Amino acid sequence: MNKRGLEMQAHWIFILIAGAIILAFFFSVVVKQKSLSEQKISITLSANIEAVFSGAIESKGTAQLLSVPKDGIMFACSEGCECNFWIGDKATSFRDKIIFAPELVVGQDATAWSNEWKLPFRVTNFLYLTNPNVKYYIVYMPGTNSERLFDRINQTLPPGLNVQVLTDLDVSGIPYEGFQETRFVFLDVPDSDVNLAGLDRDFRKKDVSAVNIHQNTITFYEKEPGELYFTSGTSPFVGEALMFASIFSADKQMYDCGVQAAFSKLNHVAQVIYGRARMIQQNLTMAKPECVYVLDDFNALIELSGKFSTGAGFSQKIPGLAAAANAIAKENKNLILLSCPEIY
């Protein structure tokens, strides 16, 4: 090949290399701009959703529909109880909100339901989230405490949920119906009668879990990936609002983190109300001697809530906690009847 031919060949090779570099540059710019645009959208959506959650949680006792972004919202709590929701790659902390939700809410509008936790005074509001992609099977035994639990749940659950009621404890005949997630809710059923390993084989690679709600404890059943093998763990609960929290929680971890945050708030609120009641009593000692504030039960409430743990052992302290709360409620009612300033 002559010198001119070599020069032409080198020229075209240079053009090809330069063109490839230019194309790669513009491609990287487009990809980067797309990524930045997606991040910006995720940040905006996260801020909007957080504002919606804040508004919904203040609307105690009400349920409403929330629009869900196309790719859905993920929820999770770490072992250290760092609880976040994700839209795209953007993680947003729950902050001071106590939220109980499935791991993924996607596809359709979500139901957001706010419920007040009282013991006996208002401590905080919980926010429960779910959507029609989650199927709930409520299993109870007629003629027992199980049925009384069912009646209360059935009267309280908001409309729009995918709920099916079963009175047969044998769930092996339940077919997989194509839902994103399936949750079995057993109501005070003996743990020995909960046989999830016998479920239809179609559930093997699906998202399925269960809770069994007893008097002071809740047993969580979580499936191993790809198998019909379930691990179980027990957590304490007190109050109807925490019973519903177990139904809507993605897993035991989310429930435990929410309960831990709730008891921390209980301890703080109890101390504030106790301090206020003592001040009222001191100011009324001479003016209204009939207004006697018996506050010993506050000490029990503050002490027990301060020792909260998610272990099953704390469930043994629940009766004492409930008794203290009932005594405070009775004392408050008596003060109102005497035309005295109430405790709360």
C-alpha positions as CSV (number, residue, x, y, z in Angstrom):
1,M,0.0,0.0,0.0
2,N,1.4,3.4,-1.0
3,K,1.9,6.3,1.4
4,R,-1.3,8.1,0.3
5,G,-3.4,5.0,1.0
6,L,-1.9,4.7,4.5
7,E,-2.7,8.3,5.1
8,M,-6.4,7.9,4.0
9,Q,-6.7,4.7,6.1
10,A,-5.3,6.5,9.2
11,H,-7.7,9.5,8.4
12,W,-10.8,7.3,8.4
13,I,-9.7,5.4,11.6
14,F,-9.2,8.8,13.3
15,I,-12.7,9.9,12.2
16,L,-14.3,6.7,13.5
17,I,-12.5,7.0,16.8
18,A,-13.4,10.6,17.2
19,G,-17.0,9.9,16.2
20,A,-17.2,7.1,18.8
21,I,-15.8,9.4,21.5
22,I,-18.4,12.1,20.5
23,L,-21.3,9.6,20.5
24,A,-20.1,8.1,23.9
25,F,-20.0,11.7,25.3
26,F,-23.5,12.6,24.2
27,F,-24.8,9.2,25.3
28,S,-23.3,9.7,28.8
29,V,-24.8,13.2,28.9
30,V,-28.2,11.8,28.0
31,V,-28.0,8.9,30.6
32,K,-26.8,11.4,33.3
33,Q,-29.6,13.8,32.5
34,K,-32.1,11.0,32.6
35,S,-30.8,9.8,36.0
36,L,-30.8,13.4,37.3
37,S,-34.4,13.8,36.0
38,E,-35.5,10.6,37.7
39,Q,-33.8,11.6,41.0
40,K,-35.6,14.9,40.8
41,I,-38.9,13.3,40.2
42,S,-38.3,10.8,43.1
43,I,-37.4,13.6,45.5
44,T,-40.5,15.6,44.5
45,L,-42.8,12.5,44.8
46,S,-41.3,11.6,48.1
47,A,-41.9,15.1,49.5
48,N,-45.5,15.0,48.2
49,I,-46.1,11.6,49.7
50,E,-44.6,12.5,53.0
51,A,-46.9,15.6,53.2
52,V,-49.9,13.3,52.4
53,F,-48.9,10.9,55.1
54,S,-48.6,13.7,57.6
55,G,-52.1,14.9,56.7
56,A,-53.6,11.4,56.8
57,I,-52.1,10.5,60.2
58,E,-53.7,13.6,61.8
59,S,-57.2,12.6,60.5
60,K,-57.7,10.1,63.3
61,G,-60.3,7.4,62.8
62,T,-60.7,8.1,59.1
63,A,-59.7,6.2,56.0
64,Q,-59.0,7.7,52.6
65,L,-57.6,6.7,49.2
66,L,-54.1,7.8,48.2
67,S,-52.7,7.9,44.7
68,V,-49.6,5.7,44.4
69,P,-46.7,6.5,42.0
70,K,-46.4,4.2,39.0
71,D,-43.4,2.2,40.4
72,G,-45.0,2.0,43.9
73,I,-43.8,2.8,47.4
74,M,-41.6,0.4,49.4
75,F,-41.6,0.3,53.2
76,A,-39.0,-1.3,55.6
77,C,-37.5,-1.0,59.0
78,S,-33.9,-2.1,59.8
79,E,-32.8,-4.1,62.8
80,G,-31.8,-0.7,64.3
81,C,-35.3,0.6,63.7
82,E,-34.4,3.0,60.9
83,C,-37.7,3.1,59.2
84,N,-38.0,4.5,55.6
85,F,-40.2,4.5,52.6
86,W,-38.7,4.5,49.1
87,I,-39.9,6.0,45.8
88,G,-37.4,5.0,43.2
89,D,-34.0,5.3,44.9
90,K,-35.1,8.1,47.2
91,A,-35.4,6.9,50.8
92,T,-37.4,9.1,53.2
93,S,-37.4,8.5,57.0
94,F,-40.7,7.9,58.9
95,R,-39.4,10.5,61.3
96,D,-41.8,10.8,64.2
97,K,-44.6,9.1,62.2
98,I,-45.6,5.5,63.2
99,I,-46.5,3.7,60.0
100,F,-47.5,0.1,59.4
101,A,-47.7,-1.0,55.8
102,P,-46.9,-3.9,53.4
103,E,-43.4,-4.1,52.0
104,L,-44.6,-2.8,48.6
105,V,-47.7,-0.8,47.8
106,V,-48.0,-0.7,44.0
107,G,-50.5,-0.8,41.1
108,Q,-53.6,0.7,42.6
109,D,-54.7,3.5,45.0
110,A,-53.7,2.8,48.6
111,T,-56.1,2.9,51.5
112,A,-54.6,5.1,54.3
113,W,-56.3,4.7,57.7
114,S,-55.4,6.6,60.8
115,N,-56.2,5.2,64.2
116,E,-55.7,6.6,67.7
117,W,-53.7,4.7,70.4
118,K,-55.0,5.5,73.9
119,L,-53.7,4.2,77.2
120,P,-56.1,5.6,78.6
121,F,-55.3,9.1,77.2
122,R,-54.3,9.7,73.6
123,V,-50.7,8.8,73.1
124,T,-50.3,9.0,69.3
125,N,-51.9,8.2,66.0
126,F,-50.9,5.2,63.9
127,L,-51.1,5.2,60.1
128,Y,-52.0,1.9,58.4
129,L,-51.5,1.5,54.6
130,T,-52.6,-1.2,52.3
131,N,-54.1,-1.6,48.8
132,P,-56.3,-4.1,46.8
133,N,-53.2,-6.1,45.8
134,V,-53.1,-7.6,49.3
135,K,-55.5,-10.4,50.2
136,Y,-56.4,-10.8,53.9
137,Y,-57.9,-14.1,55.2
138,I,-59.4,-13.6,58.6
139,V,-59.7,-17.0,60.4
140,Y,-61.7,-17.4,63.6
141,M,-63.4,-20.0,65.7
142,P,-67.1,-19.4,66.3
143,G,-68.5,-19.4,69.8
144,T,-65.2,-18.4,71.5
145,N,-63.2,-15.3,72.3
146,S,-61.9,-15.7,68.7
147,E,-65.4,-14.7,67.5
148,R,-65.6,-11.7,69.8
149,L,-62.3,-10.5,68.3
150,F,-63.6,-11.0,64.8
151,D,-66.8,-9.0,65.5
152,R,-64.7,-6.0,66.7
153,I,-62.4,-6.2,63.7
154,N,-65.2,-6.6,61.3
155,Q,-67.0,-3.5,62.7
156,T,-63.8,-1.4,62.6
157,L,-62.0,-2.2,59.3
158,P,-62.4,0.4,56.7
159,P,-64.1,-0.5,53.4
160,G,-62.2,-1.3,50.2
161,L,-60.0,-4.0,51.6
162,N,-59.7,-7.5,50.0
163,V,-60.9,-9.5,53.0
164,Q,-62.2,-13.1,53.1
165,V,-63.5,-14.7,56.3
166,L,-62.9,-18.3,57.2
167,T,-64.2,-20.4,60.1
168,D,-62.3,-23.5,59.1
169,L,-58.8,-23.6,60.6
170,D,-57.6,-25.8,57.8
171,V,-56.3,-23.4,55.2
172,S,-54.7,-26.0,53.0
173,G,-57.5,-25.8,50.5
174,I,-57.1,-22.1,49.9
175,P,-56.0,-21.5,46.3
176,Y,-53.5,-18.9,45.2
177,E,-55.6,-16.1,43.6
178,G,-52.8,-14.0,42.0
179,F,-52.5,-11.3,44.6
180,Q,-49.2,-9.6,45.2
181,E,-49.3,-10.5,48.9
182,T,-51.5,-12.8,51.0
183,R,-51.8,-12.4,54.8
184,F,-53.6,-14.9,57.0
185,V,-55.0,-13.3,60.2
186,F,-55.8,-16.0,62.9
187,L,-57.8,-14.7,65.8
188,D,-56.8,-16.3,69.1
189,V,-56.3,-19.7,67.5
190,P,-54.0,-22.2,69.3
191,D,-50.6,-21.9,67.7
192,S,-50.6,-25.7,67.3
193,D,-53.6,-25.4,64.9
194,V,-51.8,-23.0,62.6
195,N,-50.6,-25.2,59.7
196,L,-49.2,-22.9,57.0
197,A,-46.8,-25.6,55.6
198,G,-49.9,-27.3,54.2
199,L,-50.8,-24.4,51.9
200,D,-51.3,-25.0,48.2
201,R,-47.9,-25.4,46.4
202,D,-48.8,-22.4,44.3
203,F,-47.9,-20.2,47.3
204,R,-44.4,-21.6,47.4
205,K,-42.7,-18.7,45.5
206,K,-45.3,-16.1,46.5
207,D,-45.4,-13.5,49.3
208,V,-47.5,-15.0,52.1
209,S,-47.4,-14.4,55.8
210,A,-49.6,-14.7,58.9
211,V,-50.3,-13.4,62.4
212,N,-52.0,-15.0,65.3
213,I,-53.5,-12.5,67.7
214,H,-53.8,-13.7,71.3
215,Q,-54.8,-11.8,74.5
216,N,-51.5,-9.9,75.1
217,T,-49.2,-11.4,72.4
218,I,-49.1,-11.7,68.6
219,T,-47.3,-14.5,66.8
220,F,-45.8,-13.6,63.4
221,Y,-45.2,-16.2,60.8
222,E,-42.8,-15.3,58.0
223,K,-42.1,-17.5,55.0
224,E,-38.7,-18.5,53.7
225,P,-38.1,-17.5,50.1
226,G,-39.2,-20.2,47.6
227,E,-40.4,-22.6,50.3
228,L,-43.5,-23.3,52.3
229,Y,-41.4,-23.1,55.5
230,F,-42.4,-20.5,58.1
231,T,-40.4,-19.0,61.0
232,S,-42.4,-17.6,63.9
233,G,-41.8,-15.0,66.5
234,T,-43.9,-13.4,69.3
235,S,-44.4,-9.8,70.2
236,P,-46.4,-8.1,72.9
237,F,-49.4,-5.8,72.3
238,V,-51.8,-3.7,74.3
239,G,-54.8,-1.8,72.9
240,E,-56.9,-2.3,69.8
241,A,-54.8,0.0,67.6
242,L,-51.7,-2.3,68.0
243,M,-53.8,-5.3,67.1
244,F,-54.6,-3.6,63.8
245,A,-50.9,-2.6,63.5
246,S,-50.0,-6.3,63.4
247,I,-52.4,-7.0,60.6
248,F,-51.0,-4.3,58.3
249,S,-47.3,-4.5,59.2
250,A,-45.0,-5.9,56.5
251,D,-43.3,-8.1,59.1
252,K,-42.4,-8.5,62.8
253,Q,-39.5,-6.1,62.4
254,M,-41.8,-3.2,61.3
255,Y,-44.3,-4.0,64.0
256,D,-41.7,-4.1,66.7
257,C,-40.1,-0.8,65.6
258,G,-43.5,0.9,65.6
259,V,-44.4,-0.5,69.0
260,Q,-41.1,0.6,70.4
261,A,-41.7,4.2,69.1
262,A,-45.2,4.1,70.5
263,F,-44.1,3.1,74.0
264,S,-41.4,5.8,74.0
265,K,-44.2,8.3,73.3
266,L,-46.4,6.8,76.0
267,N,-43.6,7.2,78.5
268,H,-43.1,10.9,77.6
269,V,-46.8,11.7,77.5
270,A,-47.5,10.0,80.8
271,Q,-44.7,12.0,82.5
272,V,-46.1,15.3,81.1
273,I,-49.7,14.5,82.2
274,Y,-48.5,13.3,85.6
275,G,-46.6,16.6,86.1
276,R,-49.6,18.6,85.1
277,A,-51.9,16.7,87.5
278,R,-49.5,17.3,90.4
279,M,-49.5,21.0,89.7
280,I,-53.3,21.1,89.6
281,Q,-53.5,19.2,92.9
282,Q,-51.1,21.6,94.6
283,N,-53.1,24.6,93.4
284,L,-56.4,23.2,94.5
285,T,-55.5,21.8,97.9
286,M,-57.1,24.8,99.7
287,A,-59.7,26.0,97.2
288,K,-61.3,22.6,96.5
289,P,-60.2,20.0,99.1
290,E,-62.7,17.5,97.6
291,C,-60.5,17.3,94.5
292,V,-58.0,14.6,95.5
293,Y,-55.7,13.3,92.8
294,V,-54.6,9.7,93.4
295,L,-51.6,9.5,91.0
296,D,-49.9,6.3,92.1
297,D,-50.9,4.4,89.0
298,F,-49.0,7.0,86.9
299,N,-45.8,5.7,88.5
300,A,-46.7,2.2,87.4
301,L,-47.5,3.4,83.9
302,I,-44.3,5.4,83.6
303,E,-42.1,2.6,85.0
304,L,-43.6,-0.1,82.8
305,S,-43.6,1.9,79.6
306,G,-40.0,2.9,80.3
307,K,-39.0,-0.8,80.5
308,F,-40.6,-1.8,77.3
309,S,-39.0,-4.5,75.2
310,T,-40.2,-6.4,72.1
311,G,-39.4,-9.7,73.7
312,A,-42.2,-12.1,74.6
313,G,-41.4,-11.6,78.3
314,F,-42.8,-8.1,78.3
315,S,-46.2,-9.6,77.5
316,Q,-46.4,-10.7,81.2
317,K,-46.3,-7.0,82.2
318,I,-49.2,-6.1,79.9
319,P,-51.9,-6.9,82.5
320,G,-50.2,-4.5,85.0
321,L,-50.0,-1.8,82.3
322,A,-53.6,-2.2,81.4
323,A,-54.7,-2.2,85.1
324,A,-52.8,1.1,85.6
325,A,-54.4,2.6,82.5
326,N,-57.9,1.5,83.7
327,A,-57.3,2.9,87.2
328,I,-56.2,6.3,85.7
329,A,-59.3,6.4,83.5
330,K,-61.6,5.7,86.5
331,E,-59.8,8.4,88.6
332,N,-60.3,10.9,85.7
333,K,-64.0,10.0,85.5
334,N,-64.5,10.5,89.3
335,L,-62.8,13.9,89.1
336,I,-65.1,15.0,86.4
337,L,-68.1,13.9,88.4
338,L,-66.8,16.1,91.3
339,S,-66.5,19.1,88.9
340,C,-62.7,19.0,89.4
341,P,-60.2,19.6,86.6
342,E,-59.7,16.3,84.8
343,I,-56.3,14.6,84.6
344,Y,-56.4,14.4,80.8
